[in-house]
Amino acid sequence: MPKRTNIEISEMMISDLEIIKEKLESEFDNFWNYNILKREIESDISKIYVLKLGDEIAGFAAVSIVLDEAEITNIVVKKTYRGKKLSLFLMATLINSAINSNCKKIHLEVNKNNEIARNLYKNLGFNQVGLRKNYYKNQDAILMTKILRNVK
């Protein structure tokens, strides 16, 4: 795992998006394309964070905040950096963003077959609360939620 001092996480700017534009499908995933990311950067309810190792963008993650609830809409680490626990830094950033926005809960969907991600989220305090049939190209998604503060 890279040293924490080498990791920088900041809000994604259009200039960051331009750097990874040609590499989105080959080096990350094809879940979101350039236009979707650009729209999310410009959105009032979304925050996208970019994780850099030195000058290299190694991952990014997005959260949408509406009223007092947050939804993690994307988290991806560059294929060459997977398995190095970088997603933990991104998840911590997203959870802290939701807490700082006074959210009561944070939600996410995860592919039912992605056991690594499901275990990560479970270890971070997320619990399975539902199932979305055929959410990912004919594959089911598990809906998970983490309580951030008690509702009174």
C-alpha positions as CSV (number, residue, x, y, z in Angstrom):
1,M,0.0,0.0,0.0
2,P,1.4,3.5,-0.8
3,K,2.3,5.7,2.0
4,R,-0.5,7.9,3.2
5,T,1.8,11.0,2.6
6,N,1.8,10.2,-1.1
7,I,-2.0,10.3,-1.3
8,E,-3.9,13.5,-2.0
9,I,-7.6,13.7,-2.2
10,S,-9.4,16.8,-3.4
11,E,-12.6,17.8,-5.2
12,M,-12.4,16.9,-8.9
13,M,-12.0,19.8,-11.2
14,I,-12.8,19.8,-15.0
15,S,-9.0,19.9,-15.5
16,D,-8.7,16.5,-13.6
17,L,-11.4,15.1,-15.8
18,E,-9.6,16.3,-19.0
19,I,-6.5,14.4,-17.8
20,I,-8.3,11.0,-17.5
21,K,-10.8,11.6,-20.4
22,E,-9.1,9.3,-22.8
23,K,-8.4,6.6,-20.1
24,L,-11.8,6.3,-18.5
25,E,-12.9,3.1,-20.2
26,S,-9.5,1.4,-20.5
27,E,-7.9,2.2,-17.2
28,F,-10.9,2.7,-14.9
29,D,-14.3,1.4,-15.7
30,N,-17.0,2.2,-18.3
31,F,-19.6,2.9,-15.6
32,W,-19.5,6.6,-16.1
33,N,-18.4,8.5,-19.2
34,Y,-16.9,11.9,-19.7
35,N,-20.3,13.7,-20.1
36,I,-21.7,12.1,-16.9
37,L,-18.7,13.0,-14.9
38,K,-18.7,16.6,-16.2
39,R,-22.4,16.9,-15.4
40,E,-21.7,15.6,-11.8
41,I,-18.8,18.0,-11.3
42,E,-21.1,20.9,-12.3
43,S,-24.1,19.6,-10.1
44,D,-25.1,21.4,-7.0
45,I,-25.9,18.2,-5.2
46,S,-22.9,16.1,-6.2
47,K,-19.3,16.1,-5.0
48,I,-16.7,14.1,-6.8
49,Y,-13.3,13.5,-5.2
50,V,-10.2,12.6,-7.0
51,L,-7.4,10.5,-5.4
52,K,-3.9,11.3,-6.6
53,L,-0.6,9.5,-6.0
54,G,1.9,12.2,-6.8
55,D,0.7,13.6,-10.1
56,E,-1.2,10.6,-11.2
57,I,-4.9,10.2,-10.8
58,A,-5.4,6.8,-9.2
59,G,-9.2,6.9,-8.5
60,F,-12.3,9.0,-8.0
61,A,-15.5,8.8,-6.1
62,A,-18.8,10.6,-6.1
63,V,-21.5,11.3,-3.5
64,S,-24.9,13.1,-4.0
65,I,-26.4,14.8,-1.0
66,V,-30.1,15.6,-0.9
67,L,-31.5,17.1,2.3
68,D,-30.2,14.9,5.1
69,E,-29.3,11.8,3.1
70,A,-26.3,11.0,1.0
71,E,-25.8,8.4,-1.8
72,I,-22.5,7.1,-3.0
73,T,-23.0,7.1,-6.7
74,N,-19.5,6.0,-7.9
75,I,-16.2,4.8,-6.6
76,V,-13.5,3.5,-8.8
77,V,-9.8,2.9,-8.6
78,K,-7.5,2.7,-11.6
79,K,-7.1,-1.0,-12.6
80,T,-3.4,-1.0,-11.9
81,Y,-3.9,0.2,-8.3
82,R,-6.7,-2.1,-7.3
83,G,-6.1,-4.3,-4.3
84,K,-4.0,-1.6,-2.6
85,K,-6.8,-0.4,-0.3
86,L,-7.0,3.0,-1.9
87,S,-10.8,2.7,-1.9
88,L,-10.6,3.0,1.9
89,F,-9.3,6.6,1.5
90,L,-12.1,7.5,-0.9
91,M,-14.8,5.9,1.2
92,A,-13.6,7.8,4.3
93,T,-13.7,11.0,2.2
94,L,-17.3,10.3,1.1
95,I,-18.5,9.4,4.6
96,N,-16.9,12.5,6.0
97,S,-18.5,14.7,3.3
98,A,-21.9,13.3,4.3
99,I,-21.2,13.8,8.0
100,N,-20.1,17.4,7.4
101,S,-23.3,18.0,5.4
102,N,-25.3,16.8,8.5
103,C,-26.6,13.7,6.8
104,K,-28.3,11.1,8.9
105,K,-27.7,8.2,6.5
106,I,-25.5,7.3,3.5
107,H,-26.6,4.7,0.9
108,L,-24.9,2.8,-1.9
109,E,-25.6,0.1,-4.4
110,V,-23.1,-2.7,-5.0
111,N,-23.2,-5.5,-7.5
112,K,-24.4,-8.7,-5.8
113,N,-21.4,-10.6,-7.2
114,N,-18.8,-8.1,-6.0
115,E,-17.9,-9.8,-2.8
116,I,-14.7,-7.7,-2.2
117,A,-16.7,-4.4,-2.3
118,R,-19.5,-5.9,-0.3
119,N,-17.1,-6.9,2.5
120,L,-15.4,-3.5,2.4
121,Y,-18.7,-1.7,2.9
122,K,-19.8,-4.1,5.6
123,N,-16.5,-3.5,7.4
124,L,-17.2,0.2,7.2
125,G,-20.5,-0.2,8.9
126,F,-22.9,-0.5,6.0
127,N,-25.8,-2.9,6.3
128,Q,-27.8,-4.6,3.5
129,V,-31.3,-3.1,3.4
130,G,-32.6,-4.2,0.0
131,L,-32.1,-5.7,-3.4
132,R,-32.4,-4.0,-6.8
133,K,-33.2,-6.6,-9.5
134,N,-31.2,-6.3,-12.8
135,Y,-29.6,-3.0,-11.7
136,Y,-26.3,-3.7,-13.4
137,K,-26.8,-5.0,-17.0
138,N,-28.9,-8.0,-15.8
139,Q,-27.1,-8.3,-12.5
140,D,-28.7,-7.6,-9.2
141,A,-27.5,-4.9,-6.8
142,I,-27.5,-4.9,-3.1
143,L,-28.7,-1.7,-1.5
144,M,-26.6,-0.9,1.6
145,T,-27.0,1.9,4.2
146,K,-24.9,3.3,7.0
147,I,-26.5,5.3,9.8
148,L,-24.4,8.4,10.5
149,R,-26.4,9.9,13.3
150,N,-29.5,8.8,15.2
151,V,-32.9,10.2,14.1
152,K,-34.8,11.6,17.0
